[in-house]
Amino acid sequence: GSSVITMERWVAFYTAYGRIFLNFMSDKDFDYIRQQAHRTFHALDADGNGYIEQREFCMVVEVLSNPAIYIPMRPAPAVASSWIGKQLVHLFMRGVRLRGSRVSWRAILDMVVLLEVLLALGQTIVFVSPSDGGKFRDFPLRPPSPWFKSLMATSIFFALAILLESLVIGPARYWNRMQYRHRFDVLSIALLMTTQLSAVAYSGRAPDCLVRTVLVMHISRGICLMQYIAAFRYLLALLGRLLPVYYRL
């Protein structure tokens, strides 16, 4: 066969590749994949001769087959094209400008995580009563106490942040973009919201084990801040590289 890949062959290949990952492909999905195929081809065909070499094609196939690399196969939701959608996309992708410096959305979230952990640790320190032999007092942590409401507010903030980001960039993009952090956020916040709503349902009579579980789960969210400690950052990077290998064993 030919040692070069023409535009037609590349589009046919890329479309077939997209069908592998989509259980259902709408006309909009099909048009998006073909559009992406054309963009990719023109990026690879830097000299504009109308084809890509087989060696370059093999390199692209290696990228496509890498489970650590996510390639969107569906267009962004229609809401992303609205005015408010564009503002949210700009916020999530570029952050906000503060006193001449740009603060990323991830940094804003991490600040709220820090506040969440400090509140949880503060509760732990304040409500260990020396007069009772160091016994932990659970009553002040039950709803509707201000301590419970403050931690519940952080959970609601993260739940709304996850929901809005998923709506404007798409659930699949959110799940696979910064996949370890985003998946931890989704699972931990889902568990926290379920546990905290269960505590609210008890109307001030939540069991000790339930409110203590809420506290421990909030403290565990401090894992998100480990990236700012160099040693933990290297460890997380190493684990991120090893997990796909273990997955294929």
The 8 nearest C-alpha neighbors of each residue, nearest first, counted from 0:
[[1, 2, 3, 4, 53, 8, 5, 52],
 [0, 2, 3, 4, 53, 5, 52, 8],
 [3, 1, 53, 0, 52, 4, 54, 51],
 [2, 4, 52, 53, 1, 51, 50, 5],
 [5, 3, 51, 50, 8, 52, 9, 53],
 [4, 6, 50, 8, 7, 9, 3, 49],
 [5, 7, 9, 8, 10, 50, 4, 40],
 [8, 6, 10, 9, 5, 11, 4, 12],
 [9, 7, 11, 5, 6, 10, 4, 12],
 [8, 10, 12, 6, 11, 7, 13, 5],
 [11, 9, 13, 7, 12, 36, 8, 14],
 [12, 10, 8, 14, 9, 13, 7, 15],
 [11, 13, 9, 15, 10, 14, 8, 16],
 [14, 12, 16, 10, 15, 11, 36, 9],
 [15, 13, 17, 11, 16, 12, 10, 32],
 [14, 16, 18, 12, 17, 13, 11, 19],
 [15, 17, 13, 14, 19, 18, 12, 20],
 [18, 16, 14, 19, 15, 20, 72, 13],
 [17, 19, 15, 21, 20, 16, 14, 24],
 [20, 18, 17, 16, 21, 15, 22, 14],
 [19, 21, 18, 17, 22, 16, 72, 23],
 [22, 20, 18, 23, 19, 24, 17, 72],
 [21, 23, 20, 24, 18, 19, 17, 25],
 [22, 24, 21, 25, 18, 28, 20, 19],
 [23, 25, 28, 21, 29, 26, 22, 18],
 [26, 24, 28, 27, 29, 23, 30, 73],
 [25, 27, 29, 28, 30, 24, 31, 32],
 [26, 28, 30, 25, 29, 31, 74, 24],
 [29, 27, 31, 25, 73, 26, 30, 24],
 [28, 30, 26, 32, 31, 27, 25, 33],
 [31, 29, 33, 27, 28, 32, 34, 26],
 [30, 32, 34, 28, 29, 33, 74, 35],
 [33, 31, 35, 29, 34, 30, 36, 28],
 [32, 34, 36, 30, 35, 31, 29, 37],
 [35, 33, 31, 37, 36, 32, 30, 38],
 [34, 36, 38, 32, 33, 37, 39, 31],
 [35, 37, 33, 39, 34, 38, 10, 32],
 [36, 38, 40, 34, 35, 39, 41, 33],
 [39, 37, 35, 41, 36, 40, 42, 34],
 [38, 40, 42, 36, 37, 41, 35, 43],
 [41, 39, 37, 43, 42, 38, 44, 36],
 [40, 42, 44, 38, 43, 39, 37, 45],
 [43, 41, 39, 40, 44, 45, 38, 37],
 [44, 42, 40, 41, 45, 39, 51, 55],
 [43, 45, 41, 47, 42, 46, 51, 40],
 [44, 46, 43, 47, 42, 41, 48, 51],
 [47, 45, 44, 48, 49, 43, 41, 50],
 [48, 46, 44, 49, 45, 41, 50, 43],
 [47, 49, 46, 50, 44, 45, 51, 5],
 [50, 48, 47, 5, 44, 6, 51, 46],
 [51, 49, 5, 4, 48, 3, 44, 6],
 [52, 50, 4, 44, 3, 55, 53, 43],
 [51, 53, 3, 55, 54, 4, 56, 2],
 [52, 54, 56, 3, 55, 2, 57, 4],
 [55, 53, 57, 56, 52, 58, 51, 3],
 [56, 54, 58, 52, 53, 57, 59, 51],
 [55, 57, 53, 59, 54, 58, 60, 52],
 [58, 56, 60, 54, 59, 55, 53, 61],
 [59, 57, 55, 61, 56, 60, 54, 62],
 [58, 60, 62, 56, 61, 57, 63, 55],
 [59, 61, 63, 57, 62, 58, 64, 56],
 [62, 60, 58, 64, 59, 63, 65, 57],
 [61, 63, 59, 65, 60, 64, 58, 68],
 [64, 62, 60, 61, 65, 59, 68, 70],
 [63, 65, 61, 62, 60, 66, 68, 59],
 [64, 66, 62, 67, 63, 68, 61, 69],
 [67, 65, 68, 64, 243, 69, 63, 62],
 [66, 68, 65, 69, 243, 240, 64, 239],
 [69, 67, 66, 65, 70, 62, 63, 64],
 [68, 70, 175, 71, 67, 66, 176, 172],
 [69, 71, 72, 68, 63, 172, 175, 73],
 [72, 70, 73, 69, 172, 74, 171, 75],
 [71, 73, 17, 32, 70, 74, 28, 31],
 [72, 74, 28, 71, 75, 31, 32, 27],
 [75, 73, 31, 76, 28, 72, 71, 27],
 [74, 76, 168, 169, 77, 73, 79, 167],
 [77, 75, 78, 79, 169, 167, 74, 168],
 [76, 78, 79, 80, 75, 81, 167, 74],
 [77, 79, 80, 81, 76, 84, 167, 166],
 [78, 80, 84, 167, 77, 81, 85, 76],
 [81, 79, 78, 77, 84, 85, 82, 76],
 [82, 80, 84, 78, 83, 79, 85, 77],
 [83, 81, 85, 84, 86, 80, 79, 78],
 [82, 84, 86, 85, 81, 87, 79, 78],
 [83, 85, 79, 81, 87, 82, 86, 78],
 [86, 84, 88, 82, 87, 83, 79, 80],
 [85, 87, 83, 89, 84, 88, 90, 82],
 [86, 88, 90, 84, 89, 85, 91, 83],
 [87, 89, 85, 91, 90, 86, 92, 84],
 [90, 88, 86, 92, 87, 93, 91, 85],
 [91, 89, 94, 87, 88, 93, 92, 86],
 [92, 90, 88, 104, 89, 94, 93, 87],
 [91, 93, 89, 90, 88, 94, 104, 103],
 [94, 92, 89, 90, 91, 103, 95, 104],
 [95, 93, 103, 104, 90, 102, 91, 92],
 [94, 96, 102, 101, 90, 97, 103, 93],
 [97, 95, 101, 100, 102, 99, 98, 94],
 [96, 98, 100, 99, 101, 95, 102, 94],
 [99, 97, 100, 96, 101, 102, 95, 94],
 [98, 100, 97, 96, 101, 102, 95, 94],
 [101, 99, 97, 96, 98, 102, 95, 103],
 [100, 102, 96, 95, 97, 103, 94, 99],
 [103, 101, 95, 94, 96, 100, 106, 104],
 [104, 102, 94, 106, 105, 93, 101, 95],
 [103, 105, 94, 107, 106, 91, 108, 90],
 [104, 106, 108, 103, 107, 109, 94, 91],
 [105, 107, 109, 103, 104, 108, 110, 102],
 [108, 106, 104, 110, 105, 109, 103, 111],
 [107, 109, 105, 111, 110, 106, 112, 104],
 [108, 110, 112, 106, 111, 107, 113, 105],
 [111, 109, 113, 107, 112, 108, 106, 114],
 [110, 112, 114, 108, 109, 113, 115, 107],
 [111, 113, 109, 115, 110, 114, 116, 108],
 [114, 112, 110, 116, 111, 115, 117, 109],
 [115, 113, 111, 117, 112, 116, 118, 110],
 [114, 116, 112, 118, 113, 117, 111, 119],
 [117, 115, 119, 218, 113, 118, 114, 120],
 [118, 116, 120, 114, 119, 115, 121, 113],
 [119, 117, 121, 115, 116, 120, 114, 122],
 [120, 118, 116, 122, 121, 117, 214, 218],
 [121, 119, 123, 117, 122, 118, 116, 124],
 [122, 120, 118, 124, 123, 119, 117, 125],
 [121, 123, 125, 119, 120, 124, 126, 118],
 [122, 124, 120, 121, 126, 125, 119, 127],
 [123, 125, 121, 122, 126, 127, 120, 119],
 [126, 124, 122, 123, 127, 121, 128, 120],
 [127, 125, 136, 124, 123, 128, 135, 122],
 [126, 128, 135, 133, 134, 125, 124, 136],
 [127, 129, 133, 130, 131, 126, 134, 135],
 [130, 128, 133, 132, 131, 127, 134, 135],
 [131, 129, 128, 132, 133, 134, 127, 135],
 [132, 130, 129, 128, 133, 134, 127, 135],
 [133, 131, 129, 134, 130, 128, 127, 135],
 [132, 134, 129, 128, 127, 131, 135, 130],
 [133, 135, 132, 131, 127, 128, 136, 129],
 [136, 134, 127, 126, 137, 128, 133, 123],
 [137, 135, 126, 138, 127, 134, 128, 139],
 [138, 136, 140, 139, 207, 135, 141, 210],
 [137, 139, 140, 141, 136, 207, 203, 144],
 [140, 138, 141, 137, 144, 136, 146, 126],
 [141, 139, 138, 147, 137, 146, 144, 210],
 [140, 142, 138, 139, 203, 144, 147, 143],
 [143, 141, 144, 203, 147, 199, 140, 198],
 [142, 144, 141, 147, 148, 145, 203, 199],
 [143, 145, 142, 147, 146, 141, 139, 140],
 [146, 144, 148, 147, 149, 143, 142, 140],
 [147, 145, 149, 144, 148, 140, 150, 139],
 [146, 148, 144, 150, 140, 145, 149, 142],
 [149, 147, 151, 145, 146, 150, 152, 144],
 [148, 150, 152, 146, 151, 147, 145, 153],
 [151, 149, 153, 152, 147, 148, 115, 154],
 [150, 152, 148, 154, 149, 153, 147, 155],
 [153, 151, 155, 149, 150, 154, 148, 156],
 [154, 152, 156, 150, 155, 151, 157, 115],
 [155, 153, 151, 157, 156, 152, 158, 188],
 [154, 156, 158, 152, 153, 157, 159, 151],
 [157, 155, 153, 159, 154, 158, 160, 152],
 [158, 156, 160, 154, 159, 155, 161, 153],
 [157, 159, 155, 161, 160, 156, 154, 162],
 [160, 158, 162, 156, 157, 161, 163, 155],
 [159, 161, 157, 163, 158, 162, 164, 156],
 [162, 160, 158, 164, 159, 163, 165, 157],
 [161, 163, 159, 165, 160, 164, 158, 166],
 [164, 162, 166, 160, 165, 161, 159, 167],
 [163, 165, 161, 167, 166, 162, 168, 160],
 [166, 164, 170, 169, 162, 163, 168, 173],
 [167, 165, 163, 169, 164, 168, 162, 170],
 [166, 168, 79, 164, 165, 169, 78, 84],
 [169, 167, 75, 165, 166, 164, 172, 76],
 [168, 170, 165, 166, 172, 171, 167, 75],
 [171, 169, 165, 173, 172, 174, 166, 168],
 [172, 170, 174, 173, 169, 175, 71, 165],
 [173, 171, 175, 169, 170, 174, 176, 168],
 [172, 174, 170, 176, 171, 175, 165, 169],
 [173, 175, 171, 172, 178, 176, 170, 181],
 [176, 174, 178, 172, 173, 171, 177, 69],
 [175, 177, 178, 173, 172, 174, 181, 69],
 [178, 176, 180, 179, 181, 175, 174, 173],
 [177, 179, 175, 176, 181, 180, 174, 182],
 [180, 178, 182, 181, 177, 183, 239, 175],
 [181, 179, 183, 182, 178, 177, 184, 223],
 [182, 180, 184, 178, 183, 179, 177, 174],
 [181, 183, 185, 179, 184, 180, 178, 186],
 [182, 184, 180, 186, 181, 185, 187, 179],
 [185, 183, 181, 187, 182, 186, 188, 180],
 [186, 184, 182, 188, 183, 187, 189, 181],
 [185, 187, 189, 183, 188, 184, 182, 190],
 [188, 186, 190, 184, 189, 185, 183, 191],
 [187, 189, 191, 190, 185, 186, 184, 192],
 [190, 188, 186, 192, 187, 191, 185, 193],
 [189, 191, 193, 187, 188, 192, 194, 186],
 [190, 192, 188, 194, 193, 189, 195, 187],
 [191, 193, 195, 189, 194, 190, 196, 188],
 [194, 192, 190, 196, 191, 195, 197, 189],
 [195, 193, 197, 191, 192, 196, 190, 198],
 [194, 196, 198, 192, 197, 193, 191, 199],
 [197, 195, 199, 193, 198, 194, 192, 200],
 [196, 198, 194, 200, 195, 199, 193, 201],
 [197, 199, 195, 205, 196, 200, 201, 194],
 [200, 198, 196, 201, 197, 202, 142, 195],
 [199, 201, 197, 202, 198, 196, 205, 203],
 [200, 202, 205, 204, 199, 198, 203, 197],
 [203, 201, 200, 199, 204, 142, 205, 198],
 [202, 204, 142, 201, 205, 141, 143, 199],
 [205, 203, 201, 202, 206, 141, 198, 142],
 [204, 206, 201, 198, 203, 141, 207, 209],
 [207, 205, 209, 208, 204, 210, 198, 201],
 [206, 208, 209, 210, 137, 211, 205, 138],
 [207, 209, 211, 206, 210, 212, 205, 213],
 [208, 210, 212, 206, 211, 207, 213, 205],
 [211, 209, 213, 212, 207, 208, 214, 141],
 [210, 212, 214, 208, 213, 209, 207, 215],
 [211, 213, 209, 215, 210, 214, 208, 216],
 [214, 212, 210, 216, 211, 215, 217, 209],
 [213, 215, 211, 217, 212, 216, 119, 210],
 [214, 216, 218, 212, 217, 213, 219, 211],
 [217, 215, 219, 213, 218, 214, 212, 220],
 [218, 216, 214, 220, 219, 215, 116, 213],
 [217, 219, 215, 116, 220, 216, 221, 119],
 [220, 218, 216, 221, 217, 222, 215, 116],
 [221, 219, 222, 217, 218, 223, 216, 112],
 [220, 222, 219, 223, 224, 218, 116, 112],
 [221, 223, 220, 224, 225, 219, 226, 218],
 [224, 222, 221, 225, 220, 226, 109, 180],
 [223, 225, 222, 226, 221, 227, 109, 113],
 [226, 224, 227, 222, 228, 223, 231, 232],
 [225, 227, 232, 224, 228, 231, 223, 229],
 [228, 226, 225, 224, 229, 232, 231, 223],
 [229, 227, 225, 226, 231, 230, 232, 224],
 [228, 230, 232, 231, 227, 233, 226, 225],
 [231, 229, 233, 232, 228, 234, 226, 225],
 [230, 232, 234, 233, 228, 229, 225, 235],
 [233, 231, 226, 229, 235, 234, 230, 228],
 [232, 234, 236, 230, 231, 235, 237, 229],
 [233, 235, 231, 237, 232, 236, 238, 230],
 [234, 236, 238, 232, 237, 233, 239, 231],
 [237, 235, 239, 233, 234, 238, 232, 240],
 [238, 236, 234, 240, 239, 235, 233, 241],
 [239, 237, 241, 235, 240, 236, 242, 234],
 [238, 240, 236, 237, 241, 242, 235, 243],
 [241, 239, 237, 238, 242, 236, 243, 244],
 [240, 242, 238, 244, 239, 243, 237, 245],
 [241, 243, 245, 244, 239, 240, 238, 246],
 [244, 242, 246, 245, 241, 247, 240, 67],
 [245, 243, 241, 242, 246, 247, 248, 240],
 [246, 244, 242, 248, 247, 243, 241, 240],
 [245, 247, 243, 244, 248, 242, 241, 66],
 [248, 246, 244, 245, 243, 242, 66, 241],
 [247, 245, 246, 244, 243, 242, 241, 66]]
